[in-house]
Amino acid sequence: MSLRGRIIGAVAGATGLAAGAAVVGVRRQRRAISGRPGDATPFGSLRSTPLTVVADDGVPLHVEVDEPDDAPTAGTPTVVFCHGYALTLDCWHFQRAALRGRVRTVFYDQRSHGRSGRSDAAHATIDQLGRDLAAVLDAVVPEGPVVVVGHSMGGMTIVAFTEQHPELIGERVVGVGLLSTTAGGLDPSRVLLPLVPARLGGELTARAIRALARGHTLVDGVRRAGRSVAMVATDVFAFGDEVPAAYVDFVDDMLSSTPFEVVAEFFPSFRSLDKFDAVEVLSRVPTTIICGSDDRLTSIGHSRKLHARIHGSELLECEGAGHMVLLERHAEVDEALEALLEAAGERVRA
């Protein structure tokens, strides 16, 4: 049997084994998840009139802008949010709700994610995401101060943008929020733990991803067939503490709706990311770094390293929280972002 066949078989087999031999534990865990208190605000219900921004390679990016209820005072920053790997702009649900009507906010789906257009494989890179962020800023925030906030791959997007346009840090960009992210040194096999068997690690994971990408339709089918197992994996790898069932469902829906082909196309960028030298320029502006202490994907050490490289930055470690800290500890995250916006506003007014 070919390597591709063996790996696809391993995925199917692992899913089947988990669904069979461990079915009692999975069901017990699903009941525990489902029994948690829910949240009254429907996820995905916050919307504004969509805009299309065309990236430099022609890919259409889905953008939504929430305008403030009252005319903003001069110098008030616009806040631009960049989401993470295999998610959509909807992941910023709580932050969007907290700022809605108060300040101008911009949300967009990264290329090949959500409602944005598909990228070719050659442009499925962190550097291209940095150029996409520049295109969004040019199109919908052509003037005035900006605060950029990124989660996971969205934080890497901001780091790439910073490397490409250091002259804009302190001139246009007056504040930065980096959530559950890094500028390099990431073990990419950790990113894919909810998506492929954990025993496929390191270089083998990279080879597996390339092989699985060629059979992505089958892999997507396996992911759907093993949905109960996938739900538990989402809960384990996305969150640290117990969260309402709606949170797990919401994240799992975003992950499941991202084609495995897209997952595979972006994977090499995580392996090659090495931009810690680029982040020191962020010392020019208020920068807030947030991470859960139990983040299993971009561990807390990455945030501590960013904090050490970005002089004057604020580091918020959310004890017990996982990778989706923006949902799991949204009250703490919102408070930290409020302080960031205040500090950025003071810098503009100074």
PAFI-243796 format. One record per residue (C-alpha): x negated, y negated, z negated; residue number from 0; chain. Coordinates in steps of 0.2 Angstrom, whole numbers. Layout:
BEGIN
+-------+-------+-------+-------+------+
:     u :     v :     w : nutor : baba :
+-------+-------+-------+-------+------+
:     X :     Y :     Z :   NUM :    A :
...
+-------+-------+-------+-------+------+
This chain:
BEGIN
+-------+-------+-------+-------+------+
:     u :     v :     w : nutor : baba :
+-------+-------+-------+-------+------+
:     0 :     0 :     0 :     0 :    A :
:    -6 :   -18 :     4 :     1 :    A :
:   -11 :   -30 :   -10 :     2 :    A :
:     4 :   -40 :    -6 :     3 :    A :
:    15 :   -25 :    -7 :     4 :    A :
:     7 :   -20 :   -24 :     5 :    A :
:     9 :   -38 :   -31 :     6 :    A :
:    27 :   -40 :   -25 :     7 :    A :
:    30 :   -23 :   -33 :     8 :    A :
:    22 :   -28 :   -49 :     9 :    A :
:    34 :   -43 :   -50 :    10 :    A :
:    49 :   -33 :   -47 :    11 :    A :
:    43 :   -19 :   -58 :    12 :    A :
:    39 :   -31 :   -72 :    13 :    A :
:    56 :   -39 :   -71 :    14 :    A :
:    64 :   -22 :   -70 :    15 :    A :
:    54 :   -16 :   -85 :    16 :    A :
:    59 :   -31 :   -95 :    17 :    A :
:    77 :   -30 :   -90 :    18 :    A :
:    77 :   -11 :   -94 :    19 :    A :
:    66 :    -6 :  -109 :    20 :    A :
:    67 :   -23 :  -118 :    21 :    A :
:    85 :   -26 :  -113 :    22 :    A :
:    91 :   -26 :  -131 :    23 :    A :
:    78 :   -39 :  -136 :    24 :    A :
:    83 :   -50 :  -121 :    25 :    A :
:   101 :   -49 :  -125 :    26 :    A :
:    98 :   -53 :  -143 :    27 :    A :
:    87 :   -68 :  -138 :    28 :    A :
:   100 :   -74 :  -126 :    29 :    A :
:   113 :   -74 :  -139 :    30 :    A :
:   102 :   -84 :  -151 :    31 :    A :
:    99 :   -96 :  -137 :    32 :    A :
:   117 :   -97 :  -133 :    33 :    A :
:   122 :  -100 :  -151 :    34 :    A :
:   112 :  -116 :  -154 :    35 :    A :
:   121 :  -132 :  -155 :    36 :    A :
:   124 :  -140 :  -138 :    37 :    A :
:   122 :  -158 :  -133 :    38 :    A :
:   138 :  -168 :  -127 :    39 :    A :
:   130 :  -177 :  -113 :    40 :    A :
:   131 :  -167 :   -97 :    41 :    A :
:   113 :  -165 :   -89 :    42 :    A :
:   112 :  -172 :   -71 :    43 :    A :
:   127 :  -184 :   -74 :    44 :    A :
:   116 :  -200 :   -73 :    45 :    A :
:   116 :  -206 :   -55 :    46 :    A :
:   113 :  -221 :   -45 :    47 :    A :
:   114 :  -225 :   -27 :    48 :    A :
:   100 :  -215 :   -18 :    49 :    A :
:    86 :  -223 :    -8 :    50 :    A :
:    74 :  -215 :     4 :    51 :    A :
:    56 :  -219 :     3 :    52 :    A :
:    45 :  -212 :    17 :    53 :    A :
:    28 :  -206 :    12 :    54 :    A :
:    13 :  -209 :    22 :    55 :    A :
:    14 :  -192 :    31 :    56 :    A :
:    33 :  -194 :    35 :    57 :    A :
:    40 :  -184 :    20 :    58 :    A :
:    56 :  -193 :    14 :    59 :    A :
:    57 :  -195 :    -5 :    60 :    A :
:    73 :  -196 :   -14 :    61 :    A :
:    73 :  -211 :   -26 :    62 :    A :
:    86 :  -218 :   -38 :    63 :    A :
:    85 :  -236 :   -46 :    64 :    A :
:    94 :  -240 :   -62 :    65 :    A :
:    96 :  -259 :   -62 :    66 :    A :
:    98 :  -268 :   -79 :    67 :    A :
:   116 :  -275 :   -84 :    68 :    A :
:   108 :  -292 :   -86 :    69 :    A :
:    95 :  -301 :   -76 :    70 :    A :
:    78 :  -297 :   -84 :    71 :    A :
:    67 :  -310 :   -91 :    72 :    A :
:    52 :  -315 :   -81 :    73 :    A :
:    38 :  -303 :   -83 :    74 :    A :
:    48 :  -288 :   -89 :    75 :    A :
:    41 :  -272 :   -82 :    76 :    A :
:    50 :  -260 :   -71 :    77 :    A :
:    47 :  -242 :   -77 :    78 :    A :
:    44 :  -229 :   -65 :    79 :    A :
:    45 :  -210 :   -70 :    80 :    A :
:    36 :  -196 :   -61 :    81 :    A :
:    42 :  -178 :   -65 :    82 :    A :
:    33 :  -162 :   -67 :    83 :    A :
:    30 :  -146 :   -57 :    84 :    A :
:    46 :  -136 :   -52 :    85 :    A :
:    57 :  -149 :   -60 :    86 :    A :
:    67 :  -164 :   -53 :    87 :    A :
:    70 :  -182 :   -58 :    88 :    A :
:    84 :  -176 :   -69 :    89 :    A :
:    72 :  -170 :   -82 :    90 :    A :
:    71 :  -188 :   -88 :    91 :    A :
:    89 :  -187 :   -94 :    92 :    A :
:    87 :  -193 :  -111 :    93 :    A :
:    74 :  -207 :  -107 :    94 :    A :
:    86 :  -213 :   -93 :    95 :    A :
:   100 :  -213 :  -105 :    96 :    A :
:    90 :  -223 :  -118 :    97 :    A :
:    85 :  -236 :  -105 :    98 :    A :
:   100 :  -237 :   -94 :    99 :    A :
:   107 :  -255 :   -92 :   100 :    A :
:    93 :  -262 :  -102 :   101 :    A :
:    77 :  -262 :   -91 :   102 :    A :
:    75 :  -258 :   -72 :   103 :    A :
:    70 :  -240 :   -71 :   104 :    A :
:    65 :  -230 :   -55 :   105 :    A :
:    66 :  -211 :   -54 :   106 :    A :
:    61 :  -200 :   -39 :   107 :    A :
:    60 :  -182 :   -34 :   108 :    A :
:    42 :  -177 :   -30 :   109 :    A :
:    39 :  -170 :   -12 :   110 :    A :
:    47 :  -153 :   -10 :   111 :    A :
:    56 :  -154 :   -26 :   112 :    A :
:    74 :  -158 :   -29 :   113 :    A :
:    82 :  -169 :   -15 :   114 :    A :
:    66 :  -175 :    -7 :   115 :    A :
:    60 :  -168 :     9 :   116 :    A :
:    48 :  -153 :    11 :   117 :    A :
:    30 :  -156 :    13 :   118 :    A :
:    18 :  -145 :    24 :   119 :    A :
:     6 :  -135 :    14 :   120 :    A :
:    -9 :  -146 :    18 :   121 :    A :
:    -1 :  -161 :     9 :   122 :    A :
:     5 :  -151 :    -6 :   123 :    A :
:    -9 :  -159 :   -17 :   124 :    A :
:   -11 :  -169 :   -32 :   125 :    A :
:   -20 :  -183 :   -22 :   126 :    A :
:    -5 :  -184 :   -10 :   127 :    A :
:     7 :  -186 :   -25 :   128 :    A :
:    -4 :  -201 :   -30 :   129 :    A :
:    -1 :  -208 :   -13 :   130 :    A :
:    17 :  -204 :   -14 :   131 :    A :
:    18 :  -214 :   -30 :   132 :    A :
:    10 :  -229 :   -21 :   133 :    A :
:    23 :  -228 :    -8 :   134 :    A :
:    37 :  -228 :   -20 :   135 :    A :
:    29 :  -243 :   -29 :   136 :    A :
:    27 :  -253 :   -12 :   137 :    A :
:    45 :  -249 :    -7 :   138 :    A :
:    55 :  -252 :   -23 :   139 :    A :
:    43 :  -262 :   -34 :   140 :    A :
:    34 :  -273 :   -22 :   141 :    A :
:    30 :  -286 :   -35 :   142 :    A :
:    30 :  -288 :   -54 :   143 :    A :
:    23 :  -278 :   -68 :   144 :    A :
:    25 :  -259 :   -69 :   145 :    A :
:    24 :  -246 :   -82 :   146 :    A :
:    22 :  -228 :   -75 :   147 :    A :
:    27 :  -213 :   -85 :   148 :    A :
:    23 :  -195 :   -80 :   149 :    A :
:    26 :  -178 :   -87 :   150 :    A :
:    15 :  -163 :   -83 :   151 :    A :
:    11 :  -164 :   -64 :   152 :    A :
:    19 :  -181 :   -65 :   153 :    A :
:     5 :  -187 :   -77 :   154 :    A :
:    -8 :  -179 :   -64 :   155 :    A :
:     1 :  -190 :   -51 :   156 :    A :
:    -3 :  -205 :   -61 :   157 :    A :
:   -21 :  -200 :   -64 :   158 :    A :
:   -23 :  -197 :   -45 :   159 :    A :
:   -15 :  -214 :   -42 :   160 :    A :
:   -27 :  -222 :   -54 :   161 :    A :
:   -42 :  -215 :   -46 :   162 :    A :
:   -36 :  -221 :   -29 :   163 :    A :
:   -31 :  -238 :   -35 :   164 :    A :
:   -41 :  -243 :   -50 :   165 :    A :
:   -39 :  -262 :   -45 :   166 :    A :
:   -20 :  -261 :   -49 :   167 :    A :
:   -23 :  -255 :   -67 :   168 :    A :
:   -20 :  -271 :   -77 :   169 :    A :
:   -15 :  -281 :   -62 :   170 :    A :
:     1 :  -272 :   -57 :   171 :    A :
:     2 :  -257 :   -69 :   172 :    A :
:     3 :  -264 :   -86 :   173 :    A :
:     7 :  -249 :   -96 :   174 :    A :
:     5 :  -230 :   -94 :   175 :    A :
:    14 :  -215 :  -103 :   176 :    A :
:     6 :  -197 :  -101 :   177 :    A :
:    17 :  -183 :  -107 :   178 :    A :
:    11 :  -165 :  -108 :   179 :    A :
:    -2 :  -167 :   -95 :   180 :    A :
:   -21 :  -167 :   -91 :   181 :    A :
:   -34 :  -173 :   -79 :   182 :    A :
:   -43 :  -157 :   -76 :   183 :    A :
:   -49 :  -141 :   -84 :   184 :    A :
:   -32 :  -133 :   -83 :   185 :    A :
:   -31 :  -114 :   -82 :   186 :    A :
:   -17 :  -112 :   -69 :   187 :    A :
:   -12 :   -95 :   -74 :   188 :    A :
:    -4 :  -102 :   -89 :   189 :    A :
:     7 :  -113 :   -78 :   190 :    A :
:    14 :   -98 :   -69 :   191 :    A :
:    17 :   -87 :   -85 :   192 :    A :
:    36 :   -89 :   -83 :   193 :    A :
:    35 :   -85 :   -65 :   194 :    A :
:    23 :   -70 :   -63 :   195 :    A :
:    18 :   -56 :   -74 :   196 :    A :
:     6 :   -62 :   -88 :   197 :    A :
:    -7 :   -48 :   -84 :   198 :    A :
:   -10 :   -57 :   -67 :   199 :    A :
:   -23 :   -70 :   -73 :   200 :    A :
:   -37 :   -81 :   -66 :   201 :    A :
:   -43 :   -78 :   -49 :   202 :    A :
:   -31 :   -63 :   -47 :   203 :    A :
:   -17 :   -75 :   -50 :   204 :    A :
:   -23 :   -86 :   -36 :   205 :    A :
:   -24 :   -71 :   -24 :   206 :    A :
:    -7 :   -65 :   -31 :   207 :    A :
:     1 :   -82 :   -27 :   208 :    A :
:    -6 :   -82 :    -9 :   209 :    A :
:     1 :   -65 :    -6 :   210 :    A :
:    18 :   -69 :   -15 :   211 :    A :
:    20 :   -85 :    -5 :   212 :    A :
:    20 :   -74 :    11 :   213 :    A :
:    35 :   -64 :     3 :   214 :    A :
:    43 :   -79 :    -5 :   215 :    A :
:    61 :   -75 :     0 :   216 :    A :
:    59 :   -58 :    -9 :   217 :    A :
:    51 :   -66 :   -24 :   218 :    A :
:    65 :   -79 :   -26 :   219 :    A :
:    77 :   -64 :   -25 :   220 :    A :
:    68 :   -55 :   -39 :   221 :    A :
:    68 :   -71 :   -49 :   222 :    A :
:    87 :   -72 :   -47 :   223 :    A :
:    90 :   -54 :   -51 :   224 :    A :
:    80 :   -55 :   -67 :   225 :    A :
:    89 :   -71 :   -73 :   226 :    A :
:    91 :   -65 :   -91 :   227 :    A :
:    73 :   -62 :   -93 :   228 :    A :
:    69 :   -78 :   -84 :   229 :    A :
:    80 :   -87 :   -97 :   230 :    A :
:    70 :   -80 :  -111 :   231 :    A :
:    53 :   -84 :  -103 :   232 :    A :
:    59 :  -102 :  -100 :   233 :    A :
:    64 :  -104 :  -118 :   234 :    A :
:    47 :   -97 :  -124 :   235 :    A :
:    36 :  -106 :  -112 :   236 :    A :
:    45 :  -123 :  -111 :   237 :    A :
:    50 :  -126 :  -129 :   238 :    A :
:    42 :  -124 :  -146 :   239 :    A :
:    56 :  -125 :  -158 :   240 :    A :
:    74 :  -119 :  -156 :   241 :    A :
:    84 :  -130 :  -145 :   242 :    A :
:   102 :  -131 :  -139 :   243 :    A :
:   107 :  -118 :  -126 :   244 :    A :
:   110 :  -132 :  -113 :   245 :    A :
:    92 :  -137 :  -114 :   246 :    A :
:    86 :  -120 :  -109 :   247 :    A :
:    99 :  -118 :   -95 :   248 :    A :
:    95 :  -135 :   -88 :   249 :    A :
:    76 :  -132 :   -87 :   250 :    A :
:    79 :  -114 :   -80 :   251 :    A :
:    91 :  -121 :   -67 :   252 :    A :
:    77 :  -133 :   -61 :   253 :    A :
:    64 :  -120 :   -61 :   254 :    A :
:    75 :  -107 :   -52 :   255 :    A :
:    80 :  -119 :   -39 :   256 :    A :
:    62 :  -123 :   -34 :   257 :    A :
:    57 :  -111 :   -20 :   258 :    A :
:    43 :  -100 :   -24 :   259 :    A :
:    35 :  -105 :    -8 :   260 :    A :
:    34 :  -123 :   -15 :   261 :    A :
:    27 :  -116 :   -32 :   262 :    A :
:    13 :  -107 :   -22 :   263 :    A :
:     9 :  -122 :   -11 :   264 :    A :
:     5 :  -134 :   -26 :   265 :    A :
:    -4 :  -120 :   -36 :   266 :    A :
:   -22 :  -123 :   -28 :   267 :    A :
:   -21 :  -141 :   -34 :   268 :    A :
:   -21 :  -136 :   -52 :   269 :    A :
:   -36 :  -125 :   -50 :   270 :    A :
:   -47 :  -139 :   -42 :   271 :    A :
:   -41 :  -154 :   -53 :   272 :    A :
:   -55 :  -163 :   -60 :   273 :    A :
:   -52 :  -182 :   -64 :   274 :    A :
:   -56 :  -185 :   -82 :   275 :    A :
:   -69 :  -198 :   -76 :   276 :    A :
:   -55 :  -208 :   -67 :   277 :    A :
:   -44 :  -210 :   -83 :   278 :    A :
:   -56 :  -222 :   -92 :   279 :    A :
:   -49 :  -237 :   -82 :   280 :    A :
:   -33 :  -234 :   -91 :   281 :    A :
:   -41 :  -242 :  -106 :   282 :    A :
:   -37 :  -259 :   -99 :   283 :    A :
:   -18 :  -257 :  -103 :   284 :    A :
:    -7 :  -250 :  -116 :   285 :    A :
:    -7 :  -231 :  -114 :   286 :    A :
:     3 :  -218 :  -124 :   287 :    A :
:    -1 :  -200 :  -123 :   288 :    A :
:    12 :  -187 :  -130 :   289 :    A :
:    11 :  -168 :  -132 :   290 :    A :
:    19 :  -155 :  -142 :   291 :    A :
:     7 :  -145 :  -153 :   292 :    A :
:    14 :  -129 :  -147 :   293 :    A :
:    13 :  -133 :  -128 :   294 :    A :
:     8 :  -116 :  -120 :   295 :    A :
:     5 :  -124 :  -103 :   296 :    A :
:    -5 :  -140 :  -105 :   297 :    A :
:   -11 :  -137 :  -122 :   298 :    A :
:   -13 :  -151 :  -135 :   299 :    A :
:   -32 :  -151 :  -132 :   300 :    A :
:   -29 :  -159 :  -115 :   301 :    A :
:   -20 :  -173 :  -123 :   302 :    A :
:   -33 :  -175 :  -136 :   303 :    A :
:   -47 :  -176 :  -122 :   304 :    A :
:   -37 :  -189 :  -113 :   305 :    A :
:   -35 :  -199 :  -129 :   306 :    A :
:   -54 :  -199 :  -132 :   307 :    A :
:   -57 :  -205 :  -114 :   308 :    A :
:   -44 :  -219 :  -114 :   309 :    A :
:   -50 :  -231 :  -127 :   310 :    A :
:   -36 :  -239 :  -137 :   311 :    A :
:   -23 :  -226 :  -132 :   312 :    A :
:   -10 :  -220 :  -144 :   313 :    A :
:    -8 :  -201 :  -146 :   314 :    A :
:     8 :  -194 :  -152 :   315 :    A :
:     7 :  -175 :  -157 :   316 :    A :
:    24 :  -168 :  -159 :   317 :    A :
:    22 :  -154 :  -172 :   318 :    A :
:    30 :  -138 :  -166 :   319 :    A :
:    36 :  -144 :  -149 :   320 :    A :
:    32 :  -136 :  -132 :   321 :    A :
:    29 :  -142 :  -115 :   322 :    A :
:    46 :  -149 :  -112 :   323 :    A :
:    43 :  -162 :  -126 :   324 :    A :
:    53 :  -175 :  -117 :   325 :    A :
:    69 :  -165 :  -120 :   326 :    A :
:    65 :  -155 :  -136 :   327 :    A :
:    59 :  -171 :  -145 :   328 :    A :
:    68 :  -184 :  -135 :   329 :    A :
:    71 :  -196 :  -150 :   330 :    A :
:    52 :  -196 :  -154 :   331 :    A :
:    47 :  -198 :  -136 :   332 :    A :
:    60 :  -212 :  -133 :   333 :    A :
:    54 :  -221 :  -148 :   334 :    A :
:    36 :  -220 :  -142 :   335 :    A :
:    41 :  -226 :  -125 :   336 :    A :
:    50 :  -241 :  -133 :   337 :    A :
:    34 :  -246 :  -142 :   338 :    A :
:    24 :  -244 :  -126 :   339 :    A :
:    36 :  -255 :  -116 :   340 :    A :
:    35 :  -268 :  -130 :   341 :    A :
:    16 :  -267 :  -130 :   342 :    A :
:    16 :  -269 :  -111 :   343 :    A :
:    28 :  -283 :  -111 :   344 :    A :
:    17 :  -292 :  -124 :   345 :    A :
:     2 :  -290 :  -113 :   346 :    A :
:    12 :  -298 :   -98 :   347 :    A :
:    17 :  -313 :  -109 :   348 :    A :
:     0 :  -316 :  -116 :   349 :    A :
+-------+-------+-------+-------+------+
